[in-house]
Amino acid sequence: MTESGQQSANPVSETFELAKSIAHVPLGCFSVIASYLADKIPNLPNADRVDPHDLLMVAFNDDKSGAWIEPLQKYAATLTTARQNLPAAGLPAALTTSCGNILDAALKFISTSVAAKTFDMKSFEDFSGSVHPDIRTNMKHAAQAQIKGVQDLMTSWRAKIGEQAWADLYCVVLSQWTTSVLNQNTIIIKDCMNAAKVDTHLIDLPGLETPKDPIFTALDNLARIVQDNIAAEMVFPKDTKVADALKGKEDLLSDEILIQLGSSTVAMKSAPTYNTTAGGVCPVRK
């Protein structure tokens, strides 16, 4: 706690980080081998959802190359250390089991691939599909740890400042763009706030990466948002629709641009279908 009353805390237990990081192990393996995939759409379920151009951008290395072997072996060394230390981590029994299953399966996939000096999407899907139930177990425990940690901290702060001050609480959540919709912190914090003001006082700030000074970024943006809220009512007292646009995420010119383009609404696009020629049934059932 600083003299200004500012307090920094990490409310979530280590269980959250351990469960989440091990759940990401299949993704870690994929990140090493992805660029060495064949640049043709594999015969997998929902293959029509794969953009051929995007796949070509990802699989830019020669799929006959063995340059992936050394980095994958280095990753295996990290996973081996994690596996050795897992029993001493003090995790719940079910989580220990699921983490062990994920690590063992990953190490087996790596060992088999390195020995054969080759891999393909079938072998990777065999691995990733086999640990899907264990990943779900890890997600469950990570979510439980995060909910408890954040709720306990918010409850203690609420008791410290009192109900009247808590009713006016602003919360700013910094997130990466990839997790900005249904952000996990936003979901938890929302339930802790004043229900009457949460729509205007819970602010999501998505970005491409974590800012160097997240506290300054949050406070600076909050100050701008609060000032815009007051300015909106003072500058546009006779046009509440425009005032609401200035206070929210809309651009003030958006309505006028839509009118001039001949559209009154922005249609939400469904998931695109790219590969209309992919056919057949995937032989891998996971």
JOGIGI-V774207 format. One record per residue. N is the residue number from 1. RES is the residue in one letter. SS is DSSP state (H for helix, E for strand, C for the rest). OMEGA is omega as a letter, one per 30 degrees, with the letter a starting at -180 (none if undefined). Layout:
BEGIN
N;RES;SS;OMEGA / N;RES;SS;OMEGA
END
This chain:
BEGIN
1;M;C;l / 2;T;C;l / 3;E;C;l / 4;S;C;a / 5;G;C;l / 6;Q;C;a / 7;Q;C;l / 8;S;C;a / 9;A;C;l / 10;N;C;a / 11;P;C;a / 12;V;C;a / 13;S;C;a / 14;E;H;l / 15;T;H;a / 16;F;H;a / 17;E;H;a / 18;L;H;a / 19;A;H;a / 20;K;H;a / 21;S;H;l / 22;I;H;l / 23;A;H;a / 24;H;C;a / 25;V;H;l / 26;P;H;l / 27;L;H;l / 28;G;H;l / 29;C;H;a / 30;F;H;a / 31;S;H;l / 32;V;H;a / 33;I;H;a / 34;A;H;a / 35;S;H;a / 36;Y;H;l / 37;L;C;l / 38;A;C;a / 39;D;C;l / 40;K;C;a / 41;I;C;a / 42;P;C;a / 43;N;C;a / 44;L;C;l / 45;P;C;l / 46;N;C;a / 47;A;H;a / 48;D;H;l / 49;R;H;a / 50;V;C;l / 51;D;C;a / 52;P;H;a / 53;H;H;l / 54;D;H;l / 55;L;H;l / 56;L;H;l / 57;M;H;a / 58;V;H;a / 59;A;C;a / 60;F;C;l / 61;N;C;l / 62;D;C;a / 63;D;C;l / 64;K;C;a / 65;S;C;l / 66;G;C;a / 67;A;C;l / 68;W;H;a / 69;I;H;a / 70;E;H;l / 71;P;H;l / 72;L;H;l / 73;Q;H;l / 74;K;H;l / 75;Y;H;l / 76;A;H;l / 77;A;H;l / 78;T;H;l / 79;L;H;l / 80;T;H;l / 81;T;H;l / 82;A;H;a / 83;R;H;a / 84;Q;H;a / 85;N;H;a / 86;L;H;a / 87;P;H;a / 88;A;H;a / 89;A;H;l / 90;G;C;l / 91;L;C;l / 92;P;C;a / 93;A;H;a / 94;A;H;l / 95;L;H;l / 96;T;H;l / 97;T;H;a / 98;S;H;l / 99;C;H;l / 100;G;H;l / 101;N;H;a / 102;I;H;a / 103;L;H;l / 104;D;H;a / 105;A;H;l / 106;A;H;l / 107;L;H;l / 108;K;H;l / 109;F;H;a / 110;I;H;a / 111;S;H;a / 112;T;H;a / 113;S;H;a / 114;V;H;l / 115;A;H;a / 116;A;H;a / 117;K;C;l / 118;T;C;l / 119;F;C;l / 120;D;C;a / 121;M;H;l / 122;K;H;a / 123;S;H;l / 124;F;H;l / 125;E;H;l / 126;D;H;l / 127;F;H;a / 128;S;H;l / 129;G;H;a / 130;S;H;a / 131;V;C;a / 132;H;H;l / 133;P;H;l / 134;D;H;l / 135;I;H;l / 136;R;H;l / 137;T;H;l / 138;N;H;l / 139;M;H;l / 140;K;H;a / 141;H;H;l / 142;A;H;l / 143;A;H;l / 144;Q;H;a / 145;A;H;a / 146;Q;H;l / 147;I;H;a / 148;K;H;a / 149;G;H;a / 150;V;H;a / 151;Q;H;l / 152;D;H;l / 153;L;H;a / 154;M;H;l / 155;T;H;l / 156;S;H;l / 157;W;H;l / 158;R;H;l / 159;A;H;a / 160;K;H;a / 161;I;H;l / 162;G;C;a / 163;E;H;a / 164;Q;H;l / 165;A;H;a / 166;W;H;a / 167;A;H;a / 168;D;C;a / 169;L;C;l / 170;Y;C;l / 171;C;E;l / 172;V;E;a / 173;V;E;l / 174;L;E;a / 175;S;E;l / 176;Q;E;a / 177;W;H;a / 178;T;H;l / 179;T;H;a / 180;S;C;l / 181;V;C;a / 182;L;C;l / 183;N;C;a / 184;Q;H;l / 185;N;H;l / 186;T;H;a / 187;I;H;a / 188;I;H;a / 189;I;H;a / 190;K;H;a / 191;D;C;a / 192;C;C;a / 193;M;C;l / 194;N;C;a / 195;A;C;a / 196;A;C;a / 197;K;C;a / 198;V;H;a / 199;D;H;a / 200;T;H;a / 201;H;H;l / 202;L;E;a / 203;I;E;l / 204;D;E;l / 205;L;E;l / 206;P;E;l / 207;G;E;l / 208;L;C;l / 209;E;C;a / 210;T;C;a / 211;P;C;a / 212;K;C;l / 213;D;C;a / 214;P;H;l / 215;I;H;l / 216;F;H;a / 217;T;H;a / 218;A;H;a / 219;L;H;a / 220;D;H;l / 221;N;H;l / 222;L;H;l / 223;A;H;l / 224;R;H;a / 225;I;H;l / 226;V;H;l / 227;Q;H;l / 228;D;H;l / 229;N;H;l / 230;I;H;l / 231;A;H;a / 232;A;H;a / 233;E;H;a / 234;M;H;a / 235;V;H;a / 236;F;C;a / 237;P;C;a / 238;K;C;a / 239;D;C;a / 240;T;H;l / 241;K;H;l / 242;V;H;l / 243;A;H;l / 244;D;H;l / 245;A;H;l / 246;L;H;a / 247;K;H;a / 248;G;C;a / 249;K;C;a / 250;E;C;l / 251;D;C;a / 252;L;C;a / 253;L;C;a / 254;S;H;a / 255;D;H;a / 256;E;H;l / 257;I;H;l / 258;L;H;l / 259;I;H;a / 260;Q;H;l / 261;L;C;l / 262;G;C;l / 263;S;C;l / 264;S;C;a / 265;T;C;l / 266;V;C;a / 267;A;C;l / 268;M;C;a / 269;K;C;l / 270;S;C;l / 271;A;C;a / 272;P;C;l / 273;T;C;a / 274;Y;C;a / 275;N;C;a / 276;T;C;a / 277;T;C;a / 278;A;C;a / 279;G;C;l / 280;G;C;a / 281;V;C;a / 282;C;C;a / 283;P;C;a / 284;V;C;a / 285;R;C;l / 286;K;C;none
END
